[in-house]
Amino acid sequence: MRKVPLVLAALPLVLAPLTASPALARDDSSGARSACPVPTVDTDYDVHQLTVHLSLPVSGCAAREHRTFDLATTVTRMDNNGSHDGLDAGTTCGPFRSASDVGPGEAAPQYSCDLGVAVDHPDVEAAQYDIDVTYPGPADDRTVTDVLFCRSDGDNASCEDLGTTGERDAGR
């Protein structure tokens, strides 16, 4: 098995304009609306690797503006053969301007912090991938876990999204 992880774009990117969907506007499991949205997790799975792209909206969240902070992920691969491989990746983001930094008539800045990771896997596999993402919430660091079950037969590859296992304070 190839165990060569590739870190793709581990540099924060500034995106403008960033549009936040209503699904991103929640910051806790209660579904309450917040100015500190959770990150989006996009994945792509093929017969050679799982690619994960994280995007954390910054603008409008006081805990993320005017300071540097970390965005981190751990991708853990578990298969029926007892394999339990993990890859940690992270980046430091910021500081970013806020809407209060612009003059009258200027558009408010829209920023995000992005991180990309690729994990090689056997061409033939059936494995669960846990994607833990740690990021600053309104008051302290939060962690959310997305779970995928993926299969590859060497010619075709697909994943089933098993959902998000929850959000919790990173310190707990």
C-alpha positions as CSV (number, residue, x, y, z in Angstrom):
1,M,0.0,0.0,0.0
2,R,1.2,3.5,-0.8
3,K,1.4,5.6,2.3
4,V,2.6,8.8,0.6
5,P,0.2,11.6,1.6
6,L,0.3,14.8,-0.5
7,V,-0.4,18.2,1.0
8,L,-1.9,20.1,-1.9
9,A,-2.7,23.7,-1.1
10,A,-1.9,24.2,2.6
11,L,-1.8,28.0,2.2
12,P,-4.6,30.2,3.2
13,L,-6.4,31.7,0.2
14,V,-8.2,35.0,0.0
15,L,-11.4,34.7,-1.9
16,A,-13.7,37.6,-2.9
17,P,-16.6,37.5,-3.1
18,L,-17.4,34.7,-0.8
19,T,-21.1,33.8,-0.6
20,A,-22.3,31.9,2.5
21,S,-25.2,29.5,2.1
22,P,-27.8,29.2,4.8
23,A,-26.4,25.8,5.6
24,L,-23.1,27.4,6.5
25,A,-24.6,30.0,8.8
26,R,-25.0,27.6,11.7
27,D,-22.3,27.2,14.3
28,D,-23.7,24.6,16.6
29,S,-25.7,21.4,16.5
30,S,-28.8,23.2,17.6
31,G,-29.0,24.9,14.1
32,A,-28.8,28.4,15.7
33,R,-27.7,31.1,13.3
34,S,-24.3,32.6,13.9
35,A,-21.9,35.0,12.3
36,C,-19.2,32.3,12.6
37,P,-20.1,29.7,10.0
38,V,-18.7,26.2,10.1
39,P,-16.2,25.1,7.4
40,T,-17.3,23.4,4.2
41,V,-15.7,20.0,3.5
42,D,-15.5,19.0,-0.2
43,T,-14.1,15.6,-1.1
44,D,-13.1,13.9,-4.3
45,Y,-12.4,10.1,-4.4
46,D,-10.8,8.2,-7.2
47,V,-9.0,4.9,-7.6
48,H,-5.8,6.4,-6.4
49,Q,-6.5,9.0,-3.7
50,L,-9.0,10.8,-1.5
51,T,-8.7,14.6,-1.9
52,V,-10.2,16.9,0.8
53,H,-10.7,20.6,0.5
54,L,-11.7,22.7,3.5
55,S,-13.0,26.3,3.3
56,L,-13.6,28.3,6.4
57,P,-15.5,31.6,6.0
58,V,-13.7,34.4,8.0
59,S,-15.6,37.6,7.3
60,G,-18.2,38.6,9.9
61,C,-16.8,36.3,12.6
62,A,-15.0,38.4,15.2
63,A,-13.1,35.4,16.5
64,R,-11.4,35.0,13.1
65,E,-10.9,38.7,12.0
66,H,-7.9,40.8,13.0
67,R,-5.9,37.8,14.3
68,T,-4.0,34.7,13.2
69,F,-5.6,31.3,13.8
70,D,-5.1,27.7,12.8
71,L,-7.3,25.5,10.5
72,A,-6.4,21.9,11.0
73,T,-7.6,18.5,9.7
74,T,-6.9,14.9,10.5
75,V,-7.9,12.3,7.8
76,T,-8.1,8.8,9.2
77,R,-8.5,5.7,7.0
78,M,-9.7,2.5,8.5
79,D,-10.3,-0.7,6.6
80,N,-11.4,-4.3,7.4
81,N,-7.8,-5.5,7.4
82,G,-6.9,-3.5,10.5
83,S,-5.2,-0.7,8.7
84,H,-5.6,2.6,10.7
85,D,-3.7,5.3,8.8
86,G,-3.9,9.0,9.6
87,L,-2.7,12.2,8.1
88,D,-2.5,15.5,9.9
89,A,-2.4,18.8,8.0
90,G,-2.9,22.4,8.9
91,T,-2.3,26.0,8.0
92,T,-2.1,29.3,9.8
93,C,-4.6,32.0,8.5
94,G,-4.9,35.7,8.9
95,P,-5.0,38.3,10.0
96,F,-8.0,39.4,7.9
97,R,-9.7,42.8,7.7
98,S,-13.3,43.3,8.9
99,A,-16.2,45.3,7.6
100,S,-15.3,48.0,10.1
101,D,-12.0,48.5,8.3
102,V,-13.4,49.9,5.1
103,G,-14.5,53.4,4.3
104,P,-17.9,54.6,3.4
105,G,-19.1,53.3,0.1
106,E,-16.5,50.5,0.0
107,A,-17.7,46.9,-0.2
108,A,-17.0,44.9,2.9
109,P,-14.2,42.4,2.4
110,Q,-15.1,38.7,2.1
111,Y,-12.3,36.3,3.2
112,S,-11.9,32.5,3.7
113,C,-9.1,30.3,4.9
114,D,-8.6,27.2,2.7
115,L,-6.7,23.9,3.1
116,G,-6.3,21.0,0.7
117,V,-5.0,17.5,1.5
118,A,-4.7,14.3,-0.7
119,V,-4.3,10.8,0.8
120,D,-3.2,8.0,-1.4
121,H,-4.9,4.6,-1.0
122,P,-4.8,1.1,-2.5
123,D,-6.4,0.8,-5.9
124,V,-8.7,-1.9,-4.5
125,E,-10.2,-1.0,-1.1
126,A,-13.3,-0.7,1.1
127,A,-12.5,1.8,3.9
128,Q,-14.0,4.4,6.2
129,Y,-12.5,7.8,6.2
130,D,-13.0,10.1,9.2
131,I,-12.2,13.8,8.4
132,D,-11.8,15.8,11.7
133,V,-11.6,19.6,11.2
134,T,-10.6,21.9,14.0
135,Y,-11.2,25.7,13.6
136,P,-12.0,28.8,15.7
137,G,-15.7,29.1,16.7
138,P,-17.3,32.2,18.3
139,A,-15.8,31.6,21.7
140,D,-13.2,28.7,21.4
141,D,-11.9,26.1,19.0
142,R,-14.4,23.6,17.6
143,T,-14.0,20.2,15.9
144,V,-16.4,18.6,13.5
145,T,-16.0,15.1,11.9
146,D,-17.3,14.1,8.5
147,V,-17.5,10.3,7.9
148,L,-17.2,8.6,4.5
149,F,-17.4,5.0,3.4
150,C,-15.4,4.5,0.2
151,R,-14.9,1.6,-2.2
152,S,-12.6,1.2,-5.2
153,D,-12.2,-1.8,-7.4
154,G,-9.3,-0.5,-9.4
155,D,-11.5,0.8,-12.2
156,N,-14.3,2.5,-10.4
157,A,-14.4,4.4,-7.1
158,S,-17.2,5.9,-5.1
159,C,-18.0,7.1,-1.6
160,E,-21.1,7.2,0.6
161,D,-21.3,10.2,2.9
162,L,-22.3,8.9,6.3
163,G,-22.7,12.4,7.6
164,T,-21.3,14.7,10.3
165,T,-20.8,13.0,13.7
166,G,-21.1,16.3,15.5
167,E,-19.5,19.4,16.6
168,R,-17.7,19.8,19.9
169,D,-15.3,22.0,21.7
170,A,-11.7,21.1,20.6
171,G,-10.5,21.0,24.2
172,R,-13.0,18.3,25.3
